[in-house]
Amino acid sequence: MSRLPRNGRALLLSGLLLLLGLLYPDLAALGRPGKPVPTLLEQGERYLSEGRFFRAEVAFLQALSSPGGEKALGRLGLLALLRGEENEARERLRAAVQLQPDDRTAWACLGWLEANRGELSVAQEIWAQGLVPGDSFLIHGLRGELAYRRRSMEDAREEFLALLAADAPPPWRAWAHLRLGTLAAPSDPGAALAQWRAALHPGGAEDLPWTPSPELLFGMPAGEAARRAEELAGVLDALSQSEKPTLALAQVLIGQQDGCGAAYLLEQGREPVAEATSQAYLGYALFLCGEATEGLRALHQARILAPGDPLVRHLLARVYLDRGWLRAARGELERLLEISPEDPLVMLDFARLAQQEGLYEEADAWISQAWLAAAGGKAEPFLAFLRARFYLESGWSLCDKGKEAVEELLLRLSNEPETWRAYGRWLTQCGKPADAITALQRAVEMDPTSAEAYEALGLAYLAAGDGSSAARAFLEAADREPWGAASHHARAWLQAHPTALVSLP
């Protein structure tokens, strides 16, 4: 190089540096001014905010051995809480607040864990001890949600209004608007509509330190507040001025699994609703809200008021099935079949009952009967999906029993990602992994948020002997909704095959 002219050496050196930069971009970035490289804790928090839960867990585990990594304990406690692993969550969260008394996320999660166990006074003490006035939005949000789930609705209203008056980030403001809309609906539908619309564009402080969103803390998909608010606002918008909204909104809330909100609407609503109908929905809502005894009492009262009402008996049978009271469920369904002998949904519940009892031949007969009864009706597409899923979950020889059901599903609901997921699972179990991969890749493209689709894709890759692609698919599944079975199974596979993670991004 010494024989080259000075400008030639400079050109050669710059070329080598350019090549190094292309080959090792991370190394090249070290020499440039700009944003500092994020710590492992910050990387984990970013993954959490993006809903990439397994990557977040890996980052937090690595952060434990780095300087200042004590705060990762609280984040790992949050993830354990989301997975439903209460003992691990409590252990990590208690260690976190001892080592990092200023970790407000750990204090918030520890209190919420105790509140879910029914230790309400303990939860309040934890929040009072660990959360400071600067965390007022978090205090108000947690207390408000706790009051809402205890059906202390006036207390909930005060807390959520206080949250909106505080310096709160957008996700918490959206959650407050969602709840306040439900609380306003019985007396002022216009105010409810305004609150639900505000949940879609909540505004708020964007530059606050990282805090888990309410959806993350309560174990729900990101953006759930806006999705629910949009659905409720749409129903309210669609009603004419002469129509009363209570029952329609209560049905939507029940569909959203918000039994406490539905019960409040039905108890406070002033519109004339058939007493048995109102009692039946109220009972089911109370059951969803965790008040099983009160819910059953209301349902039994509705049955006394209207012993021949199919809705009442159907809701009661659903509760019995959910509780595992199979003999009582069978009794209700038999009476219901006498009232509505051609109802495919009743037959479907009979199939579900027989499946829980292990009577697969009987379940098969009910499914076939329901399919015939639904032909040409509104329930036919719904039955097509449930029929196919039944064969996939019941341990049948799928290539024999399930073939017609899955192909019928594909014909009728080819625009639904669940259809391609079911089809892909069926192909995998029938020994056609290559075709299964094609179907499941389509399912993933249609719904990239589905942990179930990615888990099924991983199983198809394993069946095809492609471990690297399987690991990548399982990573995507484990990154999504840690409270779900698919994510749990994918996480377990990745933990059992740690070397598979080495080559993954």
N, C-alpha and C positions, 0 to 999 in steps of 0.2 A: 504493500500500500504506500510505502514511503516514496516509491518511484512515480506515483501518480501526481499530476499537478494538484495544487491546493483545492481548486474548484472540483476536480474529479473526486478527491477524497471526501469532500463535503457531500457530493451527490451520492457516493457509495454509502456513506454513513447514514444519510437521511433515508436511503432506500432500505438499509438494514433495520432502522428504527420503524419504518413503515411496515415492514414484514413482521417484526415483532408485535407491533400493534394489532395487525390482522390476526396473528396466531394466538396472541394472549391479550385480549381486550381488557381483562381485569387488571393485568400488570400495567398496561399502557395508561389506564385510568388513574393509577396512583400518582403519575407525574403531572396530572392536570389539576388545576384548581377547580373547585366545584363543591357539590354537596358531599359531606363526609360519608364514608361507608357505614351503612346502618349496622347496629349491633345485632347480635342474635335475638335479643329480647325484642328489639324494634322489628326485626324480620318476622318474628312470631306474631306480634301484634298486627302487622300488616296482613299476614296470612289470615288471621282471625277475622279482620275487617272484610276481607275478600271472600270469607266463607270457605277457606281451604284448611280444614281442621286438622288433618293428619300432618300436613307440612308444618302447621303451627306447633303441634305437639313435638315433632322432631326438633324444631328450632328451640323450643323452650327446654327440652331435655338437654340439648347441647349447651344452652345458656347457663344451666345450673353450675357448670364448672368454670364459668368465666367471671371476671370481676363484676360485682353488682348483680350477679345472677340470682340472688335470693328472691327477687320479685317474680322470677319465672315460676316459683312454687305456687304463687297465687293463680297464675294463668293455667298451670297444670291442674290446679284444683277446680277451676272453672270448667275445663274440658271434662274432668271426671264427673262433675255435677251434670253436665249435659248428657253424658253417656249413662247416667243413672247409677253410677258407682259411688254411692253415698259415703261408704267407709273411707275409700281412698280420697274422695273430695274433702271430707272433714279433716283427715290427717294432714293433707297438703295445705289446706286453708289455715288451719290452726298454726302450723309451722310458719306459714307466710306472715301472719299478723304478728307473731312473736319476733321474727327476724326483721320484718319491715313494717313497723307500726303505721307508716304513712301510706301503705298500699290500700287505697280505698276500694279497688276492685275486689281484693281478697275479703275485706270487711263486708262489702255488699253481698258477695256470694255466700259467705259464712252465715250471715243473717238470713238470707233467702233459704238456705238449706235447712236451718232450724225452723223457719216459718212453715216450710212444706211438711215438716214432721209434726206440726201442730204446736210447736213451742213458741207461741207468739210473743210472750213476754221476754223470752230469751233473745228472740230476733230483735225486738225493739232495743234491748240493752246493748246488743252488739252494734247496731247501727248508731246508737247514741255515743258509744265509746269510740268507734273507729271513723265515723264520717263527720267532717267539720262543716261549719257554715258555708264554706266555698263549694261544698258538694250538695247544696240544698236541692238541686234538681233531682239528684240521685235519691236523696232521702225522701222527697215528696213522691217520686215515681214508685219507689218500692213500697212505701206506706200506702199509696193510693191503690196499687195493684193488690196488695194484701187485703185492704178494706173491701175492694171490689169482689174478690174471691170469697170473702167472708159474708158478702151481701150486706155490708154496712155502707150503703150507697151514698148517704150524705157525707160521711167521712171521706169516701173515695172522691166525691166531687170537689171537696175542699182541697184535698191533696193535689189533684190534677190541675186545678185552677192555680194553685201556688206554684206548681211546676212550670206552667206557661208564663208566670210572672218572673221566674228565675232565669238565669243565663244558662239555657239548656241547649244541647246539640239537637239537630233535626230529628234523629230517630226517636228521641224521648218526647219531643214535642208532637210528633205524629201519633205516638201511642196515646198521649194525653187527649188529643183531639178525637181519636177513635173512641176512647172510653167516655168522654164527655158527650159525644154524639148519642151514644146508647142511653146515657142517663137522661138526656134531654128529650128523647123520642116520645115517651108516653104523654107528656104535657105540651111539648112544643116541637112538632115535626120540622118546622122551618129552621129552628135553631139547631136541631140534630143534623139536618142537611148541610148547614153552614159548617158545622164542626167536621163532618166527614169530608167535605170538600177541602177544608183547611188541612186535613191529614195528608192530602195528596201533594201539597206544597207548603210544608210546615215552616220553612225558614229556620233561623236559629244560629247559634254560635258554631263556627266551623273550625276554630283554632284552639279548642280546648284539649287538654291532655286526653290520651286514649281512655275510653270508658266502654265497656260492653254495651251494645244496644239492648233495648228491652227484648227484642226477638231472640237475640243470642242468649240472654240471661234466662229467658223463659222457655228456651228449647223450641224455637219456631224458625221457619225459613226467613232469610233476610227480606225485608220489604213487606212482611205480612200485615203490618198496620195499614199500609196504603192499599194493599189488595182487598182486605176486609172492608175498609172504608168505602172503596170504590164500588164494591158489590152492594153494600147497604144503601149507598146513595143512589145507585142505579135502580134498586127496587122502589125506593121512595119516589124517585122521579117518575117511574112508570105508572104509579097509582094516580087515578083521577082524583079531583078534589072531593068527590063524594065518597071515595073509598077510605076506609079507616086502616091505618098502617100497622096496628099492633100485631095482629096475628101473622101477617106477611113478614114483618121484620123478625118476629120471634122464630119463625121457621128458618129464616136465613141464619140467624144467630145459632140455632141448634145445628144447622149444617156446618157452621164454623166451629163447632164444639164449644161455643160460649154459652153454656147452660145457665150461668149466673146472670148474664145479661138478658137472656130470653125469659128467665123466671121473673126478673124485675119488670120487664115490659108487660108480661101477662098479669102480674099482680097489680100493676099501676094503671094498666090500660082502661080507658073509660068507654070503649066502644062495645056495642052489644055483640057478644060471641056466644054461640051455643055453649051452655054451661059444661056439658060433658066434654066437648071439644077443647074448651079452655083448660079444664081440669086435666085432661089427658096430656096436652102439650106441657102444661105446668109441671106435671109429675115427671115427664121425661126430661124436662129442663133441669129440675132439681136433682134428678139422678146424675145427669152430666156434671152438675155443679158439685158433686160429692156428697149430697144430702140424700143418700139412698133410702133411708127410712121414710123421710118426708115425701120423697118422690113416689115410693110405692104406695104410701097412704093416699096421695092424690090420684094415682092411677086406679086404685081399688075403688075410690069414691066415684070416679068417672065411670067405672064399670057398673056400679050400682045404679047410677043415674041413667045409663044407656047400655043395658046388657047386650043389645043387638047391634051396637055401633062397631063396625069393623075397624075403624081407626083406633079406637080405645084398646081393643083386644090386640091389635097389631103392635102398638107401642108397648103394651104390657109383655107380650111375647118377646119382643126385642130385648127388653130389660132382663127377663128371665134368661135368655140366651147369653147375654153379656155377663151375667152373674154366674153362669154355669149351672143354673137350676133347671136341669134338662127335663125332669118329670113335669114340673109346673109349666115349662115352655110347651111341651107336647100337649098338655091339656088345653092350653089357650089356643094353640094352632088347630087342634081338632075342632074346637068350637068355632073358630074363625073360618075353617073350611066349610062348615055347615052354613055359615052366613054368606060366604063368598066362594062358592065351589069352583069358579073359573078364574080366580085371581092368581096370575103367575107369580106375584111377589110372595103370596102365602106359600105356594109350592116351593119357592126358592128358600124360604125360611125352614120349611120341612127338610129340604136337602141339607141345609146348614146344620140343623139339629141332628140328622142322621149321621152326618160327617163327624160331628163332635162325639157321637156315641160309638163311632167306629163301624157303623152299618153302611158300608160303601155301596152294596147292591141296592139298598133302599134309597140311598142318596142319589145314585145313578138314575133310578126310576123317577124320582121327583124332579130331577133336573130335566130329564127328557119330557116329562109331562108339562113342566113349566114352559119349556121351549115351544111345544105345540100350542099351548094356551096363549102364548105371546105373539104368535105368528100374525104379522100384519098390523100389530098394535104399536102404541107409543113405547112400550117397554121392550120391544124386540131388540133394538141395538144394545140396550143395557144388559139384557139377558144373554146376548151373544158373547159379550165380554166375560160375564160372570160364569157362563157355562164353560168357556175355554179355561178360565182360571181354575175352576173346580177340578177339571181333569189334570191340570198341571200340579195341583196341590194334594191330590188324593192318593197318590201312589199307584195309579192305574198303569197298565202297559200303554204308554202314551202313543206309541206308533199305531196302536190298534184302536183303543177307545177314544183317544183325543184327536185323531186325525180329522174327522169330520167337523168337530167343534172348532178346532183352530183354523181350518180352512174357511169355514163359514164366517168366523170372526174376521179373517183377512179380507174376505169379500165385502163385508158390510162396513167395516171400520178401518179402512186402510189409511185414513188420514190421522189416526190416533197413535201416539208413540207407544201406549200400552199394548196395542195390537202387535206391533213389531217386536216388542219385548217378549210377549207371550209366544209369538211365533219362533223367535230365536231360541228361547229356552226349550221349546218343544223339539226343535231341530237338534240342539245339543244332546238332549236325552235320547234322541233317536239315532245317534251316531253320525250326524251330518254337521260336524263343526265348521267346515268351510262355509256352508250355506248359512249356518247360524251366525257366524261373524258378520256376514253381509247384512243380514236382517237386523242384528243388534247395533251395527254401526249406523244404520238408518234410524233406529230408535234413539241413539245418542245424539245424532244430528237434529232430530225433531225436538228433543228435550234434554239439553246438555246439563240440566240441574239434577237429573235422576240418578241417585245412587244405585237403585235397583238395576237400571239399564247397564251401568258400568260394571256392576258385580256380575251380571249375567254374561257380559262381554268377556270379562276375565275368565270365567268358567269355560266359555267357548274356546278361548285361546289355549287354556290348559288342555282341553280335550284335543286340540290340534297340535299339541306339543310345542307351543310357542310361549315359553316361560317369560321371556322379556316383555312381550306385548301384554301378557296376562298381568305381570307386575304393574305395568303402566296403567292398565284398566283398573286394577284393584286400588292403586293409589288415588285415582280419580274418584272411585267409590268411597274410599275412606275419608277423602277430603270433604264429603258432603254429609250433612245431617247426621251428626254422631249419635243422635238418639234413635236412629233407625236400625233395623236388623241387618240390612244389606251393608251399610257402612261398618257395622260391628264385625260382620263376617270378613269383610275385606281387610279391616285393620288386623284381625287375628291372623289372617294369612300372611300379611306383610311382616308381622312380628315373628311369625314362625319361619320366615325366609328372609332374614336380614340382608343376606348377600344380594338378593334381588334388587335392593334399593340402591346399591352402589352406582349402577349405571343410569339411574333415573335422574331427571333434572330436579 
